[in-house]
């Protein structure tokens, strides 16, 4: 019997919980491996020298990295279109437009906050500068996303999609880094609230803090399957 694909997520506050939710929404059997982003094991770095999550180890042990690549992997297996749309349709293009923005400019705006938190030997003044600079970037990207959104409860109107999954993973960084109140951007706040009240999304978020979750497998065993 072939093993399930394993999605490697990171903690604290890794973005891949959105992909974990997408796999569950799409009803694709999968396991979860948890990676401590503050102490990445050598075996993890061996399969992804960049040291980043997400990483997907498929049933045959092949390794796939990067959020959008894994999202496409999910789309290709989402025959019932639970988190995607007919390829080439207007909704599909809109989904990838939003997903691409979220995974590039929106996610990248938080880099100064992660640097301020993780980089060793920074002075207090340097950390404050990074946070101040980052606040401007994050506000700009929120303003841009706010202008892109319509009135639907999900990012692409009336149906959840892979774009919502990506927002689930990175949107919460505003609170984690204490940047500002997302209520300043009412459309984003409404979509995030709609996503985050979803039971599957809540279960995905708990994966970061609950290694006893039945979906979580031993990280060393998962890494040993990788080719």
ChimeraX attribute file (.defattr): number of C-alpha atoms within 10 A of each C-alpha:
attribute: neighborCount
match mode: 1-to-1
recipient: residues
	/A:1	4
	/A:2	7
	/A:3	14
	/A:4	16
	/A:5	20
	/A:6	27
	/A:7	28
	/A:8	27
	/A:9	27
	/A:10	23
	/A:11	17
	/A:12	13
	/A:13	17
	/A:14	21
	/A:15	26
	/A:16	28
	/A:17	31
	/A:18	26
	/A:19	29
	/A:20	28
	/A:21	26
	/A:22	30
	/A:23	26
	/A:24	18
	/A:25	19
	/A:26	21
	/A:27	14
	/A:28	14
	/A:29	12
	/A:30	19
	/A:31	21
	/A:32	25
	/A:33	24
	/A:34	22
	/A:35	22
	/A:36	13
	/A:37	16
	/A:38	10
	/A:39	7
	/A:40	13
	/A:41	14
	/A:42	11
	/A:43	14
	/A:44	22
	/A:45	13
	/A:46	12
	/A:47	19
	/A:48	16
	/A:49	10
	/A:50	10
	/A:51	16
	/A:52	18
	/A:53	22
	/A:54	25
	/A:55	24
	/A:56	26
	/A:57	24
	/A:58	20
	/A:59	16
	/A:60	13
	/A:61	18
	/A:62	13
	/A:63	19
	/A:64	17
	/A:65	18
	/A:66	14
	/A:67	21
	/A:68	19
	/A:69	14
	/A:70	18
	/A:71	22
	/A:72	14
	/A:73	14
	/A:74	19
	/A:75	23
	/A:76	12
	/A:77	14
	/A:78	19
	/A:79	13
	/A:80	12
	/A:81	15
	/A:82	18
	/A:83	25
	/A:84	27
	/A:85	21
	/A:86	13
	/A:87	12
	/A:88	9
	/A:89	10
	/A:90	10
	/A:91	17
	/A:92	16
	/A:93	15
	/A:94	17
	/A:95	22
	/A:96	19
	/A:97	12
	/A:98	20
	/A:99	23
	/A:100	17
	/A:101	16
	/A:102	23
	/A:103	18
	/A:104	11
	/A:105	15
	/A:106	23
	/A:107	20
	/A:108	15
	/A:109	21
	/A:110	23
	/A:111	16
	/A:112	21
	/A:113	26
	/A:114	15
	/A:115	15
	/A:116	19
	/A:117	14
	/A:118	11
	/A:119	11
	/A:120	8
	/A:121	8
	/A:122	13
	/A:123	10
	/A:124	10
	/A:125	9
	/A:126	12
	/A:127	18
	/A:128	14
	/A:129	15
	/A:130	19
	/A:131	23
	/A:132	14
	/A:133	15
	/A:134	22
	/A:135	20
	/A:136	13
	/A:137	19
	/A:138	23
	/A:139	19
	/A:140	15
	/A:141	19
	/A:142	20
	/A:143	14
	/A:144	14
	/A:145	17
	/A:146	16
	/A:147	12
	/A:148	12
	/A:149	16
	/A:150	13
	/A:151	12
	/A:152	13
	/A:153	18
	/A:154	21
	/A:155	27
	/A:156	23
	/A:157	15
	/A:158	10
	/A:159	15
	/A:160	20
	/A:161	26
	/A:162	31
	/A:163	28
	/A:164	29
	/A:165	27
	/A:166	27
	/A:167	26
	/A:168	27
	/A:169	23
	/A:170	20
	/A:171	21
	/A:172	16
	/A:173	18
	/A:174	17
	/A:175	11
	/A:176	11
	/A:177	14
	/A:178	12
	/A:179	18
	/A:180	12
	/A:181	10
	/A:182	18
	/A:183	10
	/A:184	13
	/A:185	15
	/A:186	11
	/A:187	21
	/A:188	25
	/A:189	16
	/A:190	17
	/A:191	19
	/A:192	20
	/A:193	14
	/A:194	14
	/A:195	21
	/A:196	18
	/A:197	10
	/A:198	11
	/A:199	11
	/A:200	17
	/A:201	23
	/A:202	15
	/A:203	17
	/A:204	21
	/A:205	22
	/A:206	13
	/A:207	22
	/A:208	22
	/A:209	12
	/A:210	12
	/A:211	15
	/A:212	9
	/A:213	13
	/A:214	10
	/A:215	13
	/A:216	19
	/A:217	17
	/A:218	12
	/A:219	17
	/A:220	12
	/A:221	10
	/A:222	21
	/A:223	20
	/A:224	12
	/A:225	16
	/A:226	19
	/A:227	11
